[in-house]
Every structure is written in C-alpha cells, then in structure tokens.
Amino acid sequence: MAANTGMPVTRRAMVVPDLDELSSVLQTGLKICFETAEVNVVDCPDLTQQPFHLAAPGLCGSPRLTDVGGVPYLVPLAQKEKKYNLDTVAEQVDLPGAFILGAGAGPHAAVGTNNEMIANIRTRSADSEGDNQTRLSSILPEDGSYCLKCSPTRDFNLLANLMASEGKPGKVLEVKCQTRRSPDNFVSLMRHFIHKHYGKDKFIGLGGVFVIEEGKAKIHIMPDFSKKPLDTEEDVNKWLKFFEFKAPLICCSVFVTHDPGMDLRLEHTHCFSHHGQGGHYHHDVTPKTVSYRGYFVPAEWMYRIDPPTITHNIGRD
Ligand SMILES: [Zn+2]
C-alpha cells in the first residue's frame, strides 16, 4: 500500500458527511459563538490567488488526512533524527503528486535551528517536479527575533498534521465568522460542533485554509531544541516563544472530531503571511474586530505514519 520507506503506515476510513448537512451543523453552532456566522457550500475559489497563494487551486479530489510522527518525538527531548519528506508522504498516503497543506515541525538541518513548518506544496509526480510554497517560521538564536521564509527543501522533522488531495476545484464549505463571543479558538469551535452533532461513533476530519482578515492572533514559534527535558505542559509553554501577529494571516488547518485509538493530535493549524509573520495558531486576541473566512473539505481517510511507540499527551495544544 505505502511507499517503501520502512516506516509503519496504517489507515482508517473516515465518515464523510453530506456537505449541505455539515454546512447547517456548523452554521447553527457558530452562530452562538460569533456575532455573524455564515456557512455555505460553494465552488472553491482559486486558492492560488490572493490572499491565499496556495500551491494548488482547490482542496478537492481524494482528500485524506495524515498524522505523521508526533509530539512525543519533540518532548521531553527532541529525537532530531526523526525525518520525513513531503513527496514521500504523498506516496505514503497513496496519492503521489498530491497537493499537501498543514502544520508540522520544519527541517532543522536546512534552517540551522528548530522551526515551524506551514506546509503548502504540490508534490512531485511522474511528469512534474511540483511546486513547493511551504514556509518556515523560526527564532533566530542570535537575537530572539523571528523569521519567515520559503522552505529550501521538502524535508521536515518530528511531526506533522497534513491534508493531501488532488488539489482540484470543486464543492467546499465556506465558513465566514465575525466578532467572537466564545472563548475558544475558531478551529476548536468547528471541531466541537461537528463532534457534538455526529457523536463518537462517526470519525470525521476536515482540512483546509482560512484567513484571519481582521484582528490579531496569538501565535507561537518553537525556538531551538531544549537541552533540558520538557516534562510538563508548563515546561513546554516556558520554552515556546509567543507573539501577537496581525492580519491578514493565512492559516493551513487540519482537525478531527476525536481519536479512535490512532494516537492522533485533534487539531493543528499553522499560519503564514505576506508581511513576514507566521507560526502556530492558538486563537485570535481581538474578539471584537476579528474576521475569519475559510474553505474546508471533509476527508475520506486518516493515515497514521510512524506513530511513537511511547506516547503521552503533553504539548498537543
Ligand atoms: Zn504547531
């Protein structure tokens, strides 16, 4: 089934709800949490255009999620030798040449330090080299400032939560929300309402992109690897570098309703911008002015690549 990398790969079918039904579930829930919330089934706008600048025009065609590696490879101490490749991941999820987006830990060898990966790539296929628009966000060890740049490689390390698809146009969910009333983040809210409606017997996951059009968001960037073990959530939060970055932020996001026993991270969102800011999205910090616009599709499969054999739940926010 999977590419011959020697890495364990398992997969599980996901429930794909009807898009119109999913749209109304989200609309009903998000209306409670935002002053305005509008969810519709639309033709995916061309995502290669502004403000998204993704590596493929759409999210459609055999959408599938993958959870690669995991936080246990990062904490308590990083296993730096854990290395993956986006072209290989496309083969591992049985979709060579896929368009892949999502969140992960970037290639430390290429950057010289640990970093955040915002995956956005048309992977290599038999007749094309593809197009790598992946960004890396890092902390410069010299002065602690941040840096966002295009990735010079298709490698990454430690962990990632990704969606692969054929990158085609087609029907998607459009989610538009303004003025937040609830304390949670945008992605957690969507996840919550889908899980609540469909229940724990239906394993559902979505991937896509949203833009924070107005406001600011709390973002973290991982600095270089910690030399002392990060044993608790508090240790991890002291080690991470937190920022408030400003809109427009383009967020590549993957989430699942729950973990059916595959040792999954439930949600993971990384953002980039065209003004040098990017990293791991926590939530907006401007509930009164915030404006979200996103496009999502439900996935057909979850692939688990190289799960840690010793696992824990620290640092999965
Ligand atoms: Zn992250």
Residues whose N, C-alpha, C, O or C-beta is under 5 A from the ligand:
A	BS01	ZN	A103 H280
